[in-house]
Amino acid sequence: MHTMIFHTFSRVIAGLLILPIRFYQRFVSPLTPPSCRFTPTCSQYAVEALRKHGPFKGMYLAVRRILRCHPWGGHGYDPVP
């Protein structure tokens, strides 16, 4: 019972965290030139990480990826683990 409640709560929180990312993808990103060094883009990576790993590990992975996205960081294909 507790596991089911926690799983449902995690999915709801992950869904709420995805909303501002989708807003960014839909309304902000088209106004700026492409600059992400990775595939998938950092915002798509964040959505995939949240869906696959839930809000806690998903946010950790997304923040870690965003911190690597700079001129001296990595580049190329970097899927969600």
PyMOL commands that set and color helices and strands:
alter all, ss='L'
color gray80, all
select helices_A, chain A and resi 2-31+42-68
alter helices_A, ss='H'
color red, helices_A
select strands_A, chain A and resi 38-39+76-77
alter strands_A, ss='S'
color yellow, strands_A
deselect
rebuild
show_as cartoon
